[in-house]
Amino acid sequence: MHHNLKTTAEYFLSCDWGTSSLRLKLVDCKDGTVLAEQRSAQGIAETFNLWQETGGQNNERKAAFYLSIIGRHIEKIEEKVRFSLGGIKLIISGMASSSLGFIDIPYNDIPLNIDGSALKTAQIAASNDFSHDVLVISGVRTSDDVMRGEETQLIGCIDPGQTVKNELFIFPGTHSKHISVKDNHVAGFKTFMTGEFFELLSQKSILKNSVESNSGSESINDLMVFKDGVKTAVSENLLHSVFTVRMNHLFNKLSPQENFNYLSGLLIGAEMQDLAASDAGTINLLCSTNLAVYYQTALQELMLAKNVKTFPAEWVEGAAARGHHKIGCQLKIFHE
């Protein structure tokens, strides 16, 4: 419980709204400290489906519909801190400005300065229905790729005043991003559908009965099987090697739990292949889940780990809120 609220101008709400999750945080404008947070699996995709079910035609009501979802989570934070958050500014990054979202903002083009000063944004004024001024941050595009949300996380991962000469930043996930930063600018990036492929293959393909999650701490055997998958990924065609997961099961070579790690190795190994051609001086691994140990292991197995910097999961989890704070300071939205 916090008793030190003086004015609403001293705090802001940070919302990282991805395809499959929503993370909302109450943040101190002065130093970026997170005071309370609320997580939900109600991502933009699910919200878009709910909007479609209402008829999904009246675009004037679309923003209000989406913001009402956030409003319910703001109420839950109010219950936690026991004071009203009415009037506090809200900053949103992620999929809100996508075709599944509620507002259309032009993409930021590369090269993009990582200080947060030149981002394209849109503002929505507070209303009777939603008492928060809203700032929505747009995504970034190249000639053949896009990202939404990771640009804000990246900004939150680089300290003000830090010089990044030539480094690669890897954000593992449903759609992993490999972001190249040169001379403090995003120079390019690639998206890898690693997490989504894993979900499709392990839950909806012929392999679904051959793999079984063994969530928990990773054993030495888990990582050994994972390494086998990584090595196979770089020596064989992926479309063939994923079928060997079924063979492992049929011929009793691996248990379904071991196959889970083998399939992980195949897909993460396939993702890592491109890094052999990277000229980055440092590879930064930014993972907010237990995937970090797998990505580290894959990099070591492929002899790519000479200059790898792995950030703590909790620190990465706070990257979006730090990015929002940095962007808010740059745009001076915290000062009337």
ABEGO torsion letter per residue (X at the ends): XBAABABAAABBBBBBBBAABBBBBBBBAAAGBBABBBBBABBAAAAAAAAAAAGGABAAAAAAAAAAAAAAAAAAAAAAAGBBABGBBBBBBEAAABAABABBBBBBBOBBBAAGAABBBBBBBBBAABABBBBBBBBBBBAABBBBGAAAAAAAABBBGBBBABBBBBBBEABBBBBBBBGGBBAEBBBBAAAAAAAAAAAABAAAAABBBBBEBBBAAAAAAAAAAAAAAAABBAAAAAAAAAAAAAAGABBAAAAAAAAAAAAAAAAAAAAAABABABBBBBBABAAAAAAAAAAAAAGAAABBBBBBAAAAAAAAAAAAAAAAAAAGAABX
